[in-house]
Amino acid sequence: MPPTDAEILRDRIKTNRETIESAQTKYRSAQNTIRQALRSEPFDAEAMRAAMAVTRTARQTYDQAIQGVYADA
């Protein structure tokens, strides 16, 4: 990537840092919920399905935040 384009991208990331970090934190938290569901005794398939659904949504939100920054740069 040319240096001028890299600078534009860095600026966009800085501008959107809070949004990106918030989405990433929610995604990681959702991943931890899956881990907890996997460790539960007895295993609760519905809790696992619910945790997976939340994680999918969180991942999508995170992807949209990152991809939006790249697309706008």
C-alpha positions in Angstrom: 0.0 0.0 0.0 1.4 3.4 -0.9 2.3 5.5 2.1 -0.3 8.2 1.4 -3.0 5.5 1.3 -1.7 3.9 4.5 -1.9 7.3 6.2 -5.5 7.7 5.1 -6.4 4.3 6.5 -4.6 4.9 9.8 -6.5 8.2 10.2 -9.9 6.4 9.5 -8.9 3.7 12.1 -8.1 6.4 14.7 -11.3 8.2 14.0 -13.3 5.0 14.4 -11.2 3.4 17.2 -14.0 3.5 19.8 -16.5 1.8 17.5 -14.0 -0.9 16.4 -12.8 -1.6 20.0 -16.4 -1.8 21.3 -17.4 -4.2 18.5 -14.3 -6.3 19.1 -14.9 -6.4 22.9 -18.4 -7.6 22.4 -17.3 -10.2 19.9 -14.6 -11.6 22.3 -17.1 -11.6 25.2 -19.5 -13.6 23.0 -16.8 -16.0 22.3 -16.2 -16.4 26.0 -19.9 -17.2 26.4 -19.5 -20.1 24.0 -16.5 -21.4 26.0 -18.5 -21.2 29.1 -21.4 -23.1 27.5 -19.0 -25.8 26.3 -17.7 -26.3 29.9 -21.1 -26.4 31.6 -22.1 -29.6 33.3 -24.5 -30.9 32.3 -24.1 -29.6 28.8 -27.0 -27.4 27.7 -27.4 -27.5 23.9 -29.9 -24.6 23.9 -27.5 -22.4 25.8 -24.8 -23.3 23.3 -27.1 -22.5 20.4 -28.0 -19.1 22.0 -24.3 -18.3 22.6 -23.4 -19.2 19.1 -26.2 -16.9 17.7 -25.0 -14.0 19.8 -21.4 -14.7 18.7 -22.5 -14.7 15.0 -24.2 -11.3 15.4 -21.3 -9.9 17.3 -18.9 -11.1 14.6 -21.0 -9.5 11.9 -21.0 -6.2 13.8 -17.3 -6.3 14.2 -16.7 -7.2 10.5 -19.0 -4.3 9.5 -17.1 -1.9 11.6 -13.7 -2.9 10.2 -14.9 -3.2 6.6 -16.7 0.1 6.8 -13.4 1.8 7.8 -11.6 0.2 4.9 -14.4 1.0 2.4 -14.5 4.6 3.5 -10.7 5.0 3.3 
